[in-house]
């Protein structure tokens, strides 16, 4: 009778490492600026292509400004329209952003004229400004004759609000690297604390056998000890005689109060 072939050894299986994950987050850093233009009528005739600039404002780490062209920006329109643009006023390369320009209705009716890039971001994506001085806006923002008879102009004053949303992308590093947290060894340290007689501040005398402990740990672990030690006077004896318990039982109690990993054999 032939011996059955011995089974081949099982191939060694390499344990799989813990899976990792990461998160790519793209969002906008938004900021707004309110630009008031007083003396609009005096700005007329400044010249086509010439603008009145707001103060610079900061959004997303870049400087921006609003440019208002009373006579328009496009020579072909012959000053028929006013033009409004948002300009990158600081150094930058390929800055991606969303924009919104609002001409404020000063009648209180809330019928503002809004040109927004935010609600069209899915259609064309953010606008890219290549370098300092790049602009986004409208050459034909509003027909000038209509503007001058509208509720947008009050007391020879215009109010323009703008919002800039600078696009930023980042990797959430907290998800990129898994951190191995070691198992707590607090039990070992409490065991060392229990065995260290020099740092103890209370002694229990159980049938002649001495047990050294620490009031702070005992008070934190037991409301009975907390009341005992808080009510005790400073000059009270630091030794407590236990008469109703055997030493081996008391040892188990102290091992429970000091959160040890394992209780030694008694």
C-alpha positions as CSV (number, residue, x, y, z in Angstrom):
1,X,0.0,0.0,0.0
2,X,1.4,3.3,-1.1
3,X,1.7,6.1,1.4
4,X,-0.5,9.1,0.7
5,X,1.5,12.1,-0.4
6,X,2.0,14.5,2.4
7,X,0.2,17.8,1.9
8,X,2.3,20.6,0.5
9,X,3.0,23.4,3.0
10,X,0.6,26.3,2.8
11,X,2.0,29.4,1.1
12,X,3.0,32.1,3.5
13,X,0.4,34.8,3.6
14,X,1.7,38.3,3.9
15,X,-0.6,40.4,6.1
16,X,-2.3,43.3,4.4
17,X,-1.3,46.7,5.6
18,X,-3.9,49.1,6.9
19,X,-5.6,51.0,4.1
20,X,-4.9,54.7,3.8
21,X,-7.0,57.5,2.4
22,X,-6.7,61.1,1.3
23,X,-9.0,63.9,0.5
24,X,-8.5,66.5,-2.2
25,X,-10.5,69.6,-1.2
26,X,-11.1,72.4,-3.7
27,X,-13.0,75.5,-2.5
28,X,-13.1,79.2,-2.7
29,X,-11.9,81.8,-0.2
30,X,-14.5,84.6,-0.5
31,X,-14.3,88.3,0.2
32,X,-16.3,91.4,-0.6
33,X,-15.7,95.1,-1.2
34,X,-18.1,98.0,-1.3
35,X,-17.1,100.9,-3.7
36,X,-19.0,104.2,-3.6
37,X,-18.5,106.7,-6.4
38,X,-19.5,110.3,-5.5
39,X,-19.6,113.0,-8.1
40,X,-20.5,110.7,-11.0
41,X,-21.4,113.6,-13.3
42,X,-17.9,115.1,-12.8
43,X,-16.3,111.9,-13.9
44,X,-18.0,111.9,-17.3
45,X,-15.6,113.0,-20.1
46,X,-12.6,111.5,-18.4
47,X,-12.0,109.6,-21.6
48,X,-12.7,106.2,-23.1
49,X,-10.5,103.5,-21.5
50,X,-9.7,105.6,-18.4
51,X,-11.0,104.4,-15.1
52,X,-11.7,105.3,-11.5
53,X,-10.2,102.7,-9.1
54,X,-11.3,101.6,-5.7
55,X,-8.9,101.1,-2.9
56,X,-7.1,97.7,-3.0
57,X,-8.6,94.9,-1.0
58,X,-7.3,91.5,-0.1
59,X,-9.0,88.1,-0.8
60,X,-7.3,84.7,-0.8
61,X,-3.8,86.2,-0.4
62,X,-4.1,88.5,-3.4
63,X,-4.8,92.2,-3.8
64,X,-7.8,93.3,-5.9
65,X,-9.4,96.5,-7.1
66,X,-12.6,97.6,-8.8
67,X,-12.2,99.7,-12.0
68,X,-15.1,101.9,-13.1
69,X,-15.0,103.4,-16.6
70,X,-17.5,106.3,-16.8
71,X,-16.9,106.7,-20.6
72,X,-16.6,103.0,-21.2
73,X,-13.6,100.8,-22.0
74,X,-14.4,99.9,-25.6
75,X,-13.7,102.8,-28.2
76,X,-16.2,101.1,-30.5
77,X,-19.1,101.8,-28.1
78,X,-18.5,105.6,-28.3
79,X,-19.2,106.1,-24.5
80,X,-22.7,104.5,-24.9
81,X,-22.0,102.2,-21.9
82,X,-20.2,102.4,-18.6
83,X,-17.7,99.6,-18.0
84,X,-16.9,97.8,-14.7
85,X,-14.1,95.4,-14.0
86,X,-12.4,93.6,-11.1
87,X,-8.6,93.6,-11.5
88,X,-5.8,91.6,-10.0
89,X,-3.8,94.3,-8.3
90,X,-0.9,92.2,-7.0
91,X,1.7,89.8,-8.4
92,X,0.1,86.5,-9.3
93,X,0.2,83.8,-12.0
94,X,-2.8,81.8,-13.2
95,X,-5.0,82.9,-10.3
96,X,-8.3,81.2,-10.6
97,X,-11.4,82.9,-9.2
98,X,-15.1,83.5,-9.3
99,X,-16.5,87.0,-9.4
100,X,-19.7,88.9,-8.8
101,X,-20.5,92.6,-9.5
102,X,-23.6,94.3,-8.1
103,X,-24.9,97.8,-9.0
104,X,-26.9,98.8,-5.9
105,X,-30.5,99.9,-6.3
106,X,-30.6,103.0,-4.0
107,X,-34.4,103.3,-4.0
108,X,-34.8,100.7,-1.3
109,X,-36.7,98.4,-3.7
110,X,-33.9,95.9,-3.7
111,X,-33.8,95.6,-7.5
112,X,-30.1,95.4,-7.8
113,X,-28.3,94.7,-11.1
114,X,-26.2,91.6,-10.5
115,X,-23.6,90.1,-12.8
116,X,-22.4,86.9,-11.1
117,X,-19.9,84.3,-12.1
118,X,-20.7,82.2,-9.0
119,X,-23.9,80.8,-10.3
120,X,-22.3,79.9,-13.7
121,X,-19.2,78.1,-12.4
122,X,-20.4,74.7,-13.5
123,X,-20.8,75.9,-17.1
124,X,-17.4,77.4,-17.7
125,X,-15.4,76.9,-14.5
126,X,-13.5,79.6,-12.7
127,X,-11.9,82.5,-14.6
128,X,-8.1,82.5,-14.8
129,X,-6.1,85.7,-14.4
130,X,-2.7,85.2,-16.0
131,X,-0.8,88.1,-14.4
132,X,-1.0,91.4,-12.4
133,X,-3.4,93.7,-14.2
134,X,-5.6,90.9,-15.6
135,X,-9.3,91.8,-15.3
136,X,-12.8,90.2,-15.3
137,X,-15.9,92.3,-15.9
138,X,-18.1,93.9,-18.5
139,X,-17.4,96.5,-21.2
140,X,-21.1,97.0,-21.6
141,X,-22.0,96.9,-17.9
142,X,-24.9,99.4,-18.2
143,X,-26.2,101.7,-20.9
144,X,-25.1,105.2,-19.7
145,X,-28.3,107.1,-20.7
146,X,-30.5,104.6,-18.8
147,X,-28.1,104.6,-15.8
148,X,-28.5,108.4,-15.4
149,X,-32.3,108.2,-15.1
150,X,-32.4,105.1,-12.9
151,X,-32.6,104.4,-9.2
152,X,-29.0,103.2,-9.3
153,X,-27.9,106.8,-9.4
154,X,-28.9,108.9,-6.3
155,X,-27.5,112.3,-5.3
156,X,-24.9,111.9,-8.1
157,X,-23.6,108.8,-6.4
158,X,-23.2,105.2,-7.5
159,X,-22.6,102.2,-5.2
160,X,-20.9,99.0,-6.6
161,X,-20.4,95.9,-4.5
162,X,-18.2,93.0,-5.6
163,X,-17.4,89.6,-4.3
164,X,-14.2,87.6,-5.2
165,X,-13.8,83.9,-4.6
166,X,-10.3,82.7,-5.0
167,X,-10.0,79.0,-5.9
168,X,-7.7,77.0,-3.7
169,X,-6.9,73.2,-3.6
170,X,-5.3,71.2,-0.9
171,X,-4.8,67.6,0.3
172,X,-6.1,66.8,3.8
173,X,-2.9,65.4,5.2
174,X,-4.6,64.1,8.3
175,X,-6.1,61.4,6.0
176,X,-3.0,60.8,4.0
177,X,-0.9,59.2,6.7
178,X,-2.2,56.7,9.2
179,X,-0.8,57.1,12.7
180,X,-0.2,54.0,14.8
181,X,-1.1,54.8,18.4
182,X,0.7,52.5,20.8
183,X,-1.2,50.5,23.4
184,X,-1.4,52.4,26.7
185,X,1.1,51.3,29.3
186,X,-0.6,53.3,32.1
187,X,-1.2,50.1,34.0
188,X,2.6,49.4,34.2
189,X,3.3,52.8,35.5
190,X,0.6,52.6,38.1
191,X,2.1,49.2,39.1
192,X,5.5,51.0,39.6
193,X,3.8,53.7,41.6
194,X,2.2,51.1,43.9
195,X,5.5,49.4,44.5
196,X,7.4,52.6,45.1
197,X,7.2,53.1,48.9
198,X,9.3,56.3,48.9
199,X,6.7,58.4,47.1
200,X,3.7,57.0,49.0
201,X,1.9,59.2,51.5
202,X,-0.5,56.8,53.2
203,X,0.1,53.3,54.7
204,X,-2.5,50.6,55.5
205,X,-1.7,48.2,58.3
206,X,-3.5,44.9,57.6
207,X,-2.9,42.3,60.3
208,X,0.7,43.6,60.6
209,X,1.4,43.7,56.9
210,X,2.0,47.1,55.5
211,X,0.6,48.4,52.2
212,X,1.9,51.7,50.8
213,X,-0.4,53.8,48.6
214,X,-1.1,57.3,47.3
215,X,-4.0,59.4,48.6
216,X,-4.5,61.2,45.3
217,X,-5.0,58.0,43.3
218,X,-7.2,56.4,46.0
219,X,-9.4,59.6,46.2
220,X,-9.8,59.6,42.4
221,X,-10.8,56.0,42.3
222,X,-13.0,55.7,45.4
223,X,-15.6,58.2,46.8
224,X,-15.1,56.6,50.2
225,X,-11.4,57.4,50.2
226,X,-12.1,60.8,48.7
227,X,-14.3,61.7,51.7
228,X,-11.9,60.2,54.2
229,X,-8.9,62.1,52.9
230,X,-10.6,65.4,52.2
231,X,-12.1,65.5,55.7
232,X,-8.9,64.5,57.4
233,X,-6.7,67.1,59.0
234,X,-3.1,67.7,57.8
235,X,-1.7,66.5,61.1
236,X,-3.7,63.2,61.1
237,X,-1.7,60.0,61.2
238,X,-0.7,58.7,57.7
239,X,-1.3,55.1,58.7
240,X,-4.7,53.4,58.7
241,X,-5.3,50.2,60.5
242,X,-7.6,47.7,58.7
243,X,-9.1,45.1,61.1
244,X,-11.8,43.5,59.1
245,X,-9.9,42.2,56.1
246,X,-7.1,39.7,55.3
247,X,-3.9,41.0,53.7
248,X,-4.4,38.9,50.5
249,X,-7.9,40.3,50.0
250,X,-6.7,43.9,50.7
251,X,-4.0,43.4,48.1
252,X,-6.6,42.6,45.5
253,X,-8.5,45.7,46.4
254,X,-5.4,48.0,46.0
255,X,-4.6,46.3,42.7
256,X,-8.1,47.2,41.5
257,X,-7.9,50.8,42.7
258,X,-4.6,51.2,41.0
259,X,-5.6,50.4,37.4
260,X,-3.0,47.6,36.7
261,X,-3.1,45.5,33.6
262,X,-2.9,42.3,35.6
263,X,-3.3,41.5,39.3
264,X,-0.4,39.5,40.7
265,X,-1.2,36.2,42.2
266,X,-2.0,36.4,45.9
